Amino acid sequence: MAGGGKATIAAVVMWFLAALASLKVEPPQRDPITVETHDITYTKNQQADGTQVVTETVVKGTPVPVAAANNNETVEEGAAADQAV
């Protein structure tokens, strides 16, 4: 048998060993992906000289999980504000 045949046999054996090793290893765990909600309030005030001033108030909310690590529940970004309590 030539060198190419031996190399092919060795490659197939290593391929099977890699497959067996992947059955023993646990998949990596990661933190859930979160989206932080914000409540933004715009206030328009008219001053004495007729100019209008717009002020912005941002209140940070709580992080909402988008894809939980332990289950398959998902929250779409538009619905994240509705579910934050």
C-alpha beads as a LAMMPS data file, in Angstrom:
LAMMPS data file: protein, C-alpha beads

85 atoms
84 bonds

1 atom types
1 bond types

-500.0 500.0 xlo xhi
-500.0 500.0 ylo yhi
-500.0 500.0 zlo zhi

Masses

1 110.0

Atoms # bond

1 1 1 0.000 0.000 0.000
2 1 1 1.379 3.409 -0.967
3 1 1 1.742 6.407 1.315
4 1 1 -1.503 7.981 0.098
5 1 1 -3.549 4.957 1.149
6 1 1 -2.019 4.933 4.626
7 1 1 -2.624 8.651 4.994
8 1 1 -6.276 8.181 4.015
9 1 1 -6.739 5.418 6.578
10 1 1 -5.089 7.562 9.271
11 1 1 -7.312 10.520 8.360
12 1 1 -10.477 8.400 8.635
13 1 1 -9.384 7.020 12.032
14 1 1 -8.673 10.528 13.331
15 1 1 -12.028 11.706 11.955
16 1 1 -13.854 9.006 13.967
17 1 1 -11.829 9.832 17.088
18 1 1 -12.754 13.499 16.721
19 1 1 -16.430 12.542 16.417
20 1 1 -16.218 10.430 19.593
21 1 1 -14.490 13.264 21.453
22 1 1 -17.211 15.713 20.444
23 1 1 -19.829 13.461 22.046
24 1 1 -18.101 13.754 25.438
25 1 1 -17.574 17.528 25.443
26 1 1 -20.401 19.772 26.693
27 1 1 -21.436 22.664 24.457
28 1 1 -20.312 26.118 25.635
29 1 1 -22.709 28.029 27.897
30 1 1 -23.232 31.736 27.319
31 1 1 -25.131 34.511 29.029
32 1 1 -28.573 35.370 27.665
33 1 1 -28.730 38.182 25.141
34 1 1 -30.538 41.197 26.598
35 1 1 -32.025 44.427 25.286
36 1 1 -32.233 47.384 27.653
37 1 1 -35.470 49.338 27.536
38 1 1 -35.684 53.117 27.794
39 1 1 -38.550 55.495 28.489
40 1 1 -37.976 58.724 26.571
41 1 1 -40.061 61.830 27.230
42 1 1 -39.904 64.883 24.965
43 1 1 -41.127 68.219 26.354
44 1 1 -41.665 71.264 24.137
45 1 1 -41.749 74.632 25.926
46 1 1 -42.402 77.987 24.311
47 1 1 -40.381 80.782 25.821
48 1 1 -41.378 84.422 26.194
49 1 1 -39.555 85.512 23.033
50 1 1 -41.456 82.951 20.930
51 1 1 -38.725 80.352 20.577
52 1 1 -39.486 76.750 21.324
53 1 1 -37.180 74.580 23.411
54 1 1 -37.391 70.798 23.226
55 1 1 -35.968 68.866 26.158
56 1 1 -35.397 65.137 26.277
57 1 1 -35.592 62.993 29.426
58 1 1 -34.296 59.419 29.246
59 1 1 -35.113 56.935 32.009
60 1 1 -33.172 53.692 31.770
61 1 1 -35.191 50.537 32.200
62 1 1 -34.289 46.979 33.035
63 1 1 -32.594 44.506 30.682
64 1 1 -35.083 42.206 28.942
65 1 1 -33.816 38.816 27.717
66 1 1 -34.173 38.393 23.961
67 1 1 -33.210 34.719 23.813
68 1 1 -33.088 32.932 27.155
69 1 1 -30.262 30.427 27.635
70 1 1 -32.358 27.709 29.279
71 1 1 -35.500 27.769 27.149
72 1 1 -36.619 28.720 23.658
73 1 1 -38.684 31.787 24.557
74 1 1 -37.882 34.845 22.479
75 1 1 -38.954 38.453 22.772
76 1 1 -38.989 40.683 19.719
77 1 1 -37.497 44.133 20.111
78 1 1 -40.794 45.940 19.599
79 1 1 -42.495 43.828 22.242
80 1 1 -39.660 44.225 24.770
81 1 1 -41.102 47.463 26.165
82 1 1 -44.537 45.908 26.541
83 1 1 -43.231 43.014 28.641
84 1 1 -40.909 45.010 30.901
85 1 1 -42.460 45.461 34.313

Bonds

1 1 1 2
2 1 2 3
3 1 3 4
4 1 4 5
5 1 5 6
6 1 6 7
7 1 7 8
8 1 8 9
9 1 9 10
10 1 10 11
11 1 11 12
12 1 12 13
13 1 13 14
14 1 14 15
15 1 15 16
16 1 16 17
17 1 17 18
18 1 18 19
19 1 19 20
20 1 20 21
21 1 21 22
22 1 22 23
23 1 23 24
24 1 24 25
25 1 25 26
26 1 26 27
27 1 27 28
28 1 28 29
29 1 29 30
30 1 30 31
31 1 31 32
32 1 32 33
33 1 33 34
34 1 34 35
35 1 35 36
36 1 36 37
37 1 37 38
38 1 38 39
39 1 39 40
40 1 40 41
41 1 41 42
42 1 42 43
43 1 43 44
44 1 44 45
45 1 45 46
46 1 46 47
47 1 47 48
48 1 48 49
49 1 49 50
50 1 50 51
51 1 51 52
52 1 52 53
53 1 53 54
54 1 54 55
55 1 55 56
56 1 56 57
57 1 57 58
58 1 58 59
59 1 59 60
60 1 60 61
61 1 61 62
62 1 62 63
63 1 63 64
64 1 64 65
65 1 65 66
66 1 66 67
67 1 67 68
68 1 68 69
69 1 69 70
70 1 70 71
71 1 71 72
72 1 72 73
73 1 73 74
74 1 74 75
75 1 75 76
76 1 76 77
77 1 77 78
78 1 78 79
79 1 79 80
80 1 80 81
81 1 81 82
82 1 82 83
83 1 83 84
84 1 84 85
